[in-house]
Each structure stands twice: as structure tokens, then as C-alpha cells.
């Protein structure tokens, strides 16, 4: 039994969140060092663009797959690789920090596998929303749709907690409302972007998955079905 004096005042991050963070940061550091000529030689300057061409999600490629019925692995993997490709160091930094903060809160309740499932499936859901709803040749990159899935899971936890406290549960959606509002503001100030469609898609997937992946979620759903 650990002594209270030896326990860390800060709970450690879930390993799956640390792994996702290190992968995300590792990719960005590689791009940044290559662009500065520190590693990789002259060809490293184009590493980021090459990665976008190979690993970013493309709505046009999705439409081609749906039209032809062909689903090559090299294109399907884009659904889960694009969150690790960013447009700049700042873009990656913001996504990585949000991943740590939300991943810690979600991971401590849901566990490693459920947190990973939410991250991956929210990435897929966000990409599909972007590809099916938005008509644009601009590829989708960045961790935000997957991170918004974690926001969806956190929203569900907050919804449950507020319900237990007898408080207004709609307050649980204040975070997603604020973030989407900021995106709208930045879009008006600096030019519109359709990435918010993917972010909202990721949020909805994360929120929906939470009903099933939260500890005891299946039992609650089965009890409701049997009650009906």
C-alpha cells in the first residue's frame, strides 16, 4: 500500500494518450527539422507536402471510391492517418495540447481501448462528414476532428455529472458551442474554412460512442431496451 506522502499529486496520463501525442509530435518535429535542413538533406524540405499528398484525407478520392466501388488500402488509410499531418508547427501544437488535456479526462474514465476507439472512429466520422457534405478539393489534415470526438466523450461525462447534481444538463454543450463559435469568428475574420464540418462530425461520433463505451454503458442501454 502506497503512503499518501509518496503518491504523485498529478495523475499520470493514460499510456494510449501519450502514444498518440508522441506520434503526432514526432511527425511534426520531423517535418520542421527537415524544412530547416537539419535532417534529410535538400529533399526534406518537401516532406510535409509529400505527406499531405499521401496521407491527407481527400473528399475527391472518397467520391472516386464510392463511384467505382474500389477501396484500395492506400486511400482507406487516409481516414486515420490525416490527424497526424498538420499544416504548421502551431497547428500541430494546438492539436497535441488539446489531445493531452481531453485525452487525460476521457482516458481516466473510459480506459485505454475505448479512448483509442473514440479517437480513431471520430477521425473516420469527421473525414466522412467532410467528404460527403463539403464539395472542395482542399484535403483534410490535422487532429481536430479526432480531438473533437474526445470533446464529445467529455461532453457526455459532463452531461451525466450535471444530471447527478440536478443541474441544467444543456450546460454540458457549452464547450462545443464556444469552440464552434470561435471557429465561426475566425472564419469571418481570416477567411472561411470548411474544416468545422469534420470537427462537428467527429464530435457527434465521439458523443454517440460514449453511450456504448463508457463503463456500464451497454448494461444501461440493455436495461432501457428491456424496460420498453
C-alpha positions as CSV (number, residue, x, y, z in Angstrom):
1,X,0.0,0.0,0.0
2,X,1.4,3.4,-1.0
3,X,2.0,6.0,1.6
4,X,-0.1,9.2,0.9
5,X,3.2,11.1,1.1
6,X,4.7,9.1,-1.8
7,X,1.7,9.5,-4.1
8,X,2.1,11.9,-7.0
9,X,-0.2,15.0,-6.8
10,X,-0.8,14.7,-10.5
11,X,-2.4,11.6,-12.0
12,X,-0.3,10.1,-14.9
13,X,-1.5,10.4,-18.4
14,X,-3.1,7.3,-19.9
15,X,-0.4,5.5,-22.0
16,X,-2.6,5.4,-25.1
17,X,-2.9,9.2,-25.0
18,X,0.9,9.6,-24.5
19,X,1.5,7.3,-27.5
20,X,-0.8,9.3,-29.8
21,X,0.8,12.5,-28.6
22,X,4.3,11.3,-29.2
23,X,3.4,10.1,-32.7
24,X,1.8,13.4,-33.5
25,X,4.7,15.4,-32.2
26,X,7.3,13.1,-33.7
27,X,5.8,13.6,-37.2
28,X,5.7,17.4,-36.8
29,X,9.3,17.6,-35.4
30,X,10.5,15.5,-38.4
31,X,8.8,17.9,-40.8
32,X,10.1,21.0,-39.0
33,X,13.7,19.8,-38.8
34,X,13.5,18.7,-42.5
35,X,12.2,22.1,-43.6
36,X,15.2,23.7,-41.8
37,X,17.7,21.4,-43.5
38,X,18.8,19.9,-40.2
39,X,17.9,16.4,-41.3
40,X,17.2,14.6,-44.6
41,X,19.2,16.8,-46.9
42,X,17.7,19.1,-49.6
43,X,14.8,16.8,-50.3
44,X,13.5,17.0,-46.7
45,X,12.1,20.5,-47.5
46,X,9.2,18.9,-49.3
47,X,8.4,16.2,-46.7
48,X,5.3,17.9,-45.4
49,X,3.8,18.3,-48.9
50,X,4.6,14.7,-49.8
51,X,2.9,13.5,-46.6
52,X,-0.2,15.6,-47.4
53,X,-0.4,14.1,-50.9
54,X,0.0,10.5,-49.5
55,X,-1.8,10.6,-46.1
56,X,-4.2,13.5,-46.0
57,X,-7.9,12.8,-46.5
58,X,-9.4,13.8,-49.8
59,X,-13.1,14.2,-50.5
60,X,-12.4,13.8,-54.2
61,X,-10.7,10.4,-53.6
62,X,-13.7,9.3,-51.4
63,X,-16.1,10.2,-54.2
64,X,-14.0,8.2,-56.7
65,X,-14.0,5.2,-54.4
66,X,-17.8,5.4,-53.9
67,X,-18.3,5.8,-57.7
68,X,-16.0,3.0,-58.7
69,X,-16.6,0.6,-55.8
70,X,-12.8,0.3,-55.4
71,X,-11.3,0.8,-51.9
72,X,-7.5,0.5,-52.1
73,X,-5.8,0.4,-48.7
74,X,-3.6,3.3,-49.7
75,X,-6.7,5.5,-49.8
76,X,-8.7,3.9,-47.0
77,X,-5.8,4.5,-44.6
78,X,-6.2,8.3,-45.2
79,X,-9.2,8.1,-42.9
80,X,-7.0,7.5,-39.9
81,X,-3.6,9.0,-41.0
82,X,-4.7,12.6,-41.6
83,X,-4.9,13.5,-37.9
84,X,-1.1,13.2,-37.7
85,X,-0.4,15.5,-40.6
86,X,-0.6,19.3,-39.9
87,X,0.0,22.4,-41.9
88,X,2.4,24.1,-39.5
89,X,4.1,23.7,-36.1
90,X,1.5,25.8,-34.4
91,X,-1.4,23.8,-35.9
92,X,0.2,20.6,-34.6
93,X,1.0,22.1,-31.2
94,X,-2.6,23.2,-30.5
95,X,-4.0,19.8,-31.6
96,X,-1.4,18.0,-29.4
97,X,-2.1,20.1,-26.3
98,X,-5.9,19.6,-26.7
99,X,-5.3,15.8,-27.2
100,X,-3.4,15.7,-23.9
101,X,-6.0,17.7,-21.9
102,X,-9.0,15.9,-23.2
103,X,-7.4,12.5,-23.5
104,X,-6.5,12.6,-19.9
105,X,-10.0,13.4,-18.7
106,X,-11.6,10.8,-21.1
107,X,-9.0,8.1,-20.7
108,X,-9.3,8.1,-16.9
109,X,-12.9,7.2,-17.1
110,X,-13.2,5.2,-20.4
111,X,-10.0,3.3,-20.3
112,X,-7.3,2.9,-23.0
113,X,-9.1,0.8,-25.6
114,X,-12.3,2.9,-25.5
115,X,-10.3,6.1,-25.7
116,X,-8.4,4.9,-28.7
117,X,-11.6,3.7,-30.3
118,X,-13.2,7.2,-29.8
119,X,-10.1,8.9,-31.3
120,X,-9.9,6.6,-34.4
121,X,-13.6,6.3,-35.1
122,X,-14.1,10.1,-34.6
123,X,-11.3,10.6,-37.1
124,X,-13.2,8.4,-39.6
125,X,-16.5,10.0,-38.9
126,X,-15.1,13.5,-39.3
127,X,-13.5,12.6,-42.6
128,X,-16.6,11.1,-44.0
129,X,-18.7,14.1,-43.0
130,X,-16.1,16.4,-44.7
131,X,-16.0,14.3,-47.8
132,X,-19.8,13.7,-48.2
133,X,-21.0,17.1,-47.2
134,X,-18.3,19.5,-48.5
135,X,-17.5,19.9,-52.1
136,X,-13.9,21.0,-52.1
137,X,-10.5,19.9,-53.5
138,X,-8.8,21.0,-50.3
139,X,-7.5,18.0,-48.3
140,X,-8.4,17.5,-44.7
141,X,-5.4,17.4,-42.3
142,X,-5.0,17.8,-38.5
143,X,-6.0,16.2,-35.3
144,X,-9.1,18.3,-34.6
145,X,-11.8,16.0,-35.8
146,X,-10.4,13.2,-33.6
147,X,-9.9,15.6,-30.7
148,X,-13.5,16.8,-31.1
149,X,-14.5,13.2,-30.7
150,X,-12.8,13.3,-27.3
151,X,-14.7,16.5,-26.6
152,X,-17.9,14.6,-27.5
153,X,-17.0,11.9,-24.9
154,X,-16.2,14.6,-22.3
155,X,-19.5,16.3,-23.0
156,X,-21.3,13.0,-22.3
157,X,-19.4,12.7,-19.0
158,X,-20.3,16.2,-18.1
159,X,-23.9,15.6,-19.1
160,X,-24.1,12.6,-16.7
161,X,-22.4,14.5,-13.9
162,X,-24.7,17.5,-14.2
163,X,-27.7,15.2,-14.2
164,X,-26.5,13.6,-11.0
165,X,-26.1,17.0,-9.4
166,X,-29.6,18.1,-10.6
167,X,-28.1,20.9,-12.6
168,X,-29.1,22.0,-16.1
169,X,-27.6,19.4,-18.4
170,X,-27.5,21.5,-21.5
171,X,-24.6,23.3,-19.9
172,X,-22.5,20.2,-21.0
173,X,-22.6,21.5,-24.5
174,X,-21.1,24.9,-23.6
175,X,-17.6,23.8,-24.6
176,X,-18.5,22.6,-28.1
177,X,-20.7,25.7,-28.6
178,X,-17.8,28.0,-27.6
179,X,-15.3,26.2,-29.9
180,X,-17.6,26.3,-32.9
181,X,-18.4,29.9,-32.2
182,X,-14.7,30.8,-32.2
183,X,-14.2,28.9,-35.4
184,X,-17.0,30.9,-37.0
185,X,-15.5,34.1,-35.7
186,X,-12.0,33.3,-37.0
187,X,-13.6,32.3,-40.3
188,X,-15.3,35.7,-40.6
189,X,-12.0,37.5,-39.7
190,X,-9.4,35.5,-41.6
191,X,-11.4,33.6,-44.3
192,X,-13.8,30.8,-44.1
193,X,-12.8,27.1,-43.8
194,X,-15.0,24.0,-44.1
195,X,-13.0,22.1,-41.5
196,X,-15.7,22.7,-38.9
197,X,-17.8,20.2,-40.7
198,X,-15.3,17.5,-40.0
199,X,-14.9,18.7,-36.4
200,X,-18.6,18.6,-35.8
201,X,-18.8,15.1,-37.4
202,X,-16.0,13.9,-35.1
203,X,-17.8,15.4,-32.1
204,X,-21.1,13.6,-32.9
205,X,-19.3,10.3,-33.4
206,X,-17.5,10.7,-30.0
207,X,-20.7,11.6,-28.3
208,X,-22.6,8.7,-29.7
209,X,-19.8,6.2,-29.0
210,X,-19.7,7.3,-25.4
211,X,-23.2,5.8,-24.8
212,X,-21.8,2.4,-25.5
213,X,-18.1,2.7,-24.5
214,X,-18.5,4.3,-21.1
215,X,-18.1,1.7,-18.3
216,X,-21.6,0.2,-17.8
217,X,-22.9,1.8,-20.9
218,X,-24.1,-1.5,-22.5
219,X,-25.9,-2.5,-19.4
220,X,-27.7,0.8,-19.2
221,X,-28.8,0.6,-22.8
222,X,-29.9,-3.1,-22.5
223,X,-31.9,-2.2,-19.4
224,X,-33.7,0.6,-21.2
225,X,-34.5,-1.7,-24.2
226,X,-35.9,-4.4,-21.9
227,X,-37.9,-1.8,-20.0
228,X,-39.5,-0.8,-23.3
